[in-house]
């Protein structure tokens, strides 16, 4: 075969491009995602899962994988998520082990991935599952001011965790069905939650609020829980950023969310330590038992970076996200002998009430179990690194 000079030039150029791509180092967010898949070959195993389950932590990890797929177009990440959803949801849209009667807001979080899966696969079962979960929310018990109870077993209680679990999904659903009443609902829930959980003195947010003031952990005058748990504020911060993806820029009261974002962005650096990190209980760094906890740092890094990228807060705050990443990389990240990356000092779980009773005290939060590679930390880490790379 004879090649013209032009054809030869094009072939040489294409070969050069391929070699350049192969020579580029794999980004840290991709390295970490690959480490997660190596540890947890199936997505239900994320967060150290022991059984096939529609869990909120698995949902968070899978959301990060979908964002990575969108960034890299590497089909492995999409397939990893879709294999889990395809296995756990049947053709009728029924979800394995899901019980609507529990009225548990945690069930809603993994449903965020279903919009993308339905859009890309066209499988009707994903739309049916979305509708079933919205069916729960249409009957989910609420406070008198219209905010979802965290769970039926936690009556009259708003937890910051629950705002992240539910409200970005509701906002996404409003866009999905083109019905702005869902935006109104989300905005009301956020404003009511801020009113009851924000501490005017510190600018921080208490983990929860009890409308009935009957819980042992609740302040009898204010109904607030007693401490500023880092991850709960992380859930809140991410919720404020994520709901804005779906609510139109000129929508009434949308700017009330960006005002809350700006206030929190201004507040949090006062509690960031000299290494760029935040602690399990935010306002007590270096106190006995307290520690630099991975999920709060990953969540804050993600929320700061995304809020800057979207123009919700000033560009100067990107330095806060970068400083946080620097601290995480130095203190909380390690490379294993096989080359995989591990995220350390993750609080496994924390809550309020229940059996045995969790009183929300400082001692409770700093003594809950700590482990490595918890998806409540690793998912936001991947998403935060993606935002920092934009």
N, C-alpha and C positions, 0 to 999 in steps of 0.2 A: 504494500500500500504506500502511495506517495503522499507526503504531507507538505502543504504549503508552509511558508514562513509564518504566516498568521496562525495556522492551526497548531504548529509547533509551539509558538509563543503561548497560546491559550492552554495547551496541555501542561507546559512547564509551570505556568501561573497556578493552575488548579492543583498540581502536585505540591507546589510550595504552600498553598493555603492549607491543604490537608496536613502537611508536616507541621505547620505552625499551630494548628488546632491540637494536634497530638502532643505538641511540646508544652502547651499551656498547663500549668498546675491545676489540679482539681480544687475547686473552691471549698472553703471550710464547711459551708452549709451542706454541700454535697457529700463531703467526707463524713460529716456527722450523720446525715441521713443514711448513708450506706452502712455506717456502724450500727445504727438502730436496726436496719433490716437484717444485718448479720446476726445481731443478738436475738432479734424477734422476727424469724422468717415469715410469719404470718401476722397480719395486723392485729388480730385479736390478742396476740401475745404482748403487744405494746403495754407499757406500764406494768410489766410482769404479770400479765393476765394468765389465768389458769384455765379458762373455759371460753367458749364462743359466747360473746356478750356484747350488747349495744351500749358500751360504756362511754361516759363523757370524756375520760382520759384518752381512750383509744380514738374517739372522735377528734380530739385536739391534735393528737399525733398525725392522724390521717389528713386533717386540714392542712397541716404543714407540708405533708407529702404532695398534696395537690398543688399547693403554691409553688413547690419546687418543680413539679412537672410543668406548670405554666411558664416558669422561668427558663428551664433547660430543654423542654420538649422531649425529655427522656421518658419513653413510654413505661419504663419499669416502675416509676413512681405512681403513675396512674393505675397501672395494673395491680399494684400492691394494695391500693385502696379499694379498687373495684372488686377484687376477689373477696375481700371481707364483706362488703355490702351485698354482693351477689349471693354470698353464702348465707347471710344472716336474715335476708328479706326474701319472702316467697313471692309468687306471682300475684297474690292478692294484696301485697303490700304489708302483710303481717310480719312483725319483727320478733325474732326468736327471744323468748323470755321477757318480752315487754309486757307490762301490766298497767293498763291505763288507770285502773282503780287506785294505784299507789299515788297518783298525782305528784310525781317526782319531777321537778324541773330539770334534774340532771339528764333525764332521758332525751331532752330536746337538743342538747349540744351536738351530739354526733349527726343529727339531721342536717346540719349546715352543709355537709359534703354532698347531700343528695341532690341539691340544685345543679351542681356541676355534673354529677354522674348522669342525671336525667338528660341534661342538655347534650352531653357528649355521646351517650349510648342510645338514647331514645327509649330506654326500657320503661314501660308504663308502671312497673311495680315501684319504681323510685318515686314517681309522682303520687301513687297511691299511699306510700308510706309517709310522704310529706303531709298529705291531707289527714291521715290518721293522727299524726302527732299534733297538727294544728287543731284537730278535733279535741285532743286532750286540753289544749290551752283555752279553747272556747268554753270549757267547763271547769277549768282549773280554779280552785278557791283563791280568793284575793283579799287583801286588806280592804278596809272601808274606802280607802283612797285609790284603789284599783291596781295595787301591785301584787303580783303572784306570791302566794305563800311559797316558801322554799320546798316543802313537801307536806303532804297531808298529815304526816306524823309530827310535823313541826308547825302547828297552827299559829296563825297571826304573825308569823315571823318573816321578815325580809333579810336575806343574806346577800352580801355583795356578790358572792359566788353565783347566785341565781340570776342576777342581772346579766352576767356574761353568758350563762347557759341558755337563757331564753330570748332576750331582747334582740340580739343580732339576727336570730332566726326569724323572729316576728317581722323585723324590718325587711329581711330578704323576701319573706313571704308576701309582704305588701307590694313589693316591686314585682314579684312573680305573678301575682294576680291583678296587678294594677289597681290596687285599692288603698287609698291614702289613709283610711281610718286606722290601719295598722301602724302607720307612722305616728298618728296622734297618740295611740296607746303606748307605744315605746317611749315617746317624749314625756308623757305623763309619768310613766313608771320611773324613768331616770330622775326627773325633777323631784318626785315624792321621796325617792330613796335618798337623794342628796340632802334633802331637808331634814331627814331623820337620822342620818348616819354621819354627816360631816361635823367635825369638831371645830368650832369657830376659833378656839384658842390656838390650835396647832395647824389647822388646815388639812389634817389627816381625816381618814374615815374609819369609823368603828366597823368591826366585822359584821355586825348584825343589829337589828332593831326588833323588839317585841311589842307589837301594838297592844297586847293585853297586859304587859308588864307582870306577867305571872311566872315567867321563868326565873330560876335561881340566879342565872347569869345577868338578868336584866336590871339596870338601874331603875329603881321604883319611880323616880321622877321623870326620867327621859326615855326609858325603855331600851337604852343602848347597852350593848355588850361592853365589857370593861377594857379591851385592849385593841391596839392597831396591829392586827396580824398582817404581815407583809403580803402573803399571796392573795388575801382577800382584796387588798387594795390593787394588786396586780390584775385580778379578774375585773375589777371595776374600771381600771385604766384602759384595759384592752376593749371592754364593752363600749366605752365612750368613743373610742376610735373606730371600732368596727361597724357600729350602727350607721355611721355617717356614709359608709359605702353605698347605702341603699336609699337614703332620704335625700330628695332633691336639694340642691344648694340653696334655693330661694324659698324653701318650705318654712312656714311660720313656726317659730320657736326652735328651729334647728340651731340657731346661733346660741341658744341657751346651753347646748351641749358643748359647743366650742368654747364658751365662757368657762364652763366647768373644767374642760381640758386645760385651758390656759392657766387657771388657778392651781390645778394639781401639778402641772408641769413646773410652775414657779415654786411650789411648796416642797416637793420631794428632794431637791438637791440639798436642802437644809439637813436632811437625815442621811445623806450619802457619806460614807466614811472616806478617809484619806486614800484608800485603795480603789475607790470608785464603786464600792459595793453597799448594798442595803442588807439589813438584818432581819431575822425571823420576826421579831417584834420591833417595829420600825423606830420607835422613839427611845429605845433603850440599847443602843449599840454598846458593845463591850461589857454589858452587865453580865453577872454570873449566869452561865448556861446559855446565853444568847449566842447566835452564830450567823455567819454570812450564808444565807440560804439561796439555793440556786434558782428556784422557780420565780421568786420575786424579782431577782435581777434579770432573768431572761424576759419576763413579762414587761418590766419597765423598759428594758432595752428595745423590745419590739414596739411598744406603744409610743415611746419617744421618737424612734426613727420613722415610724409610719406617719405619725402626726406631723412631723416636719416635712416629709415627702409629699404629703397631701396638702400642705399649706395651712393646717389647722393651728399650728403654733409657730413661733419665730424660729428662723434657721439656726439661731445660736444654740438651741437645745440639742442639735445633733451632737454637739460636743459631749453632752451628758450621756447620750447613748454610746458614743465611742469610748468614753471613760469607763462606762459600765462593762463594755465588752473587754476592755483591757484588763479590768479586775477579774472578770470571769476567766479569761484565758490564763492569767497568772495563778489564780488561787483555786479555781473550781473545775478546771479542765485538765485531764491527763490523757496521755497517749499510751495505750497498752502495748505489750510485746508484739502482738499480731498487727499493730498499726492502727487499730480502731481507736476511736475517741470515746472517753467516758466523762460524764458530767457528775460531779460529786456534790455532797451535802444538799440533797433534795429532801425536803419534808414530805414524807409519804402521804400523810393525811392529817387534817385537822378539822374540827367542827364544833358544834355546840349542842348541849343536851344529849339525849340518847341514853343507852345503857351499855357500859357504865357511864355515868353522867359526866359530861365535859363542861366545866364551869367557866371557860374562857379566861382563866387567870393567866398571869405571866408564866407561872410554873407549869401550867398545862401546855401552853404553846411550845415552850423550849424543851419539853420532855417527850413530845410526840416522836414517833419513829422517824429515823433518817436513813436514806438509802441512796443508791446511785441510779442514774438513768431513769428517772421518773418522768413519764410523758407530760406531766403538768409543767415540767421544766424543759424537757428536750424539744417539745413541739414549739413553744415560744422562742427557744434558742435558734432553731432553724429559721423560723419566720423573721426573727430579729436580724439575723445575719443577711437574709435576703433583702430586707429593707435597707440595711446599711450599705449594701452593694449597689443600690439603685443610684 
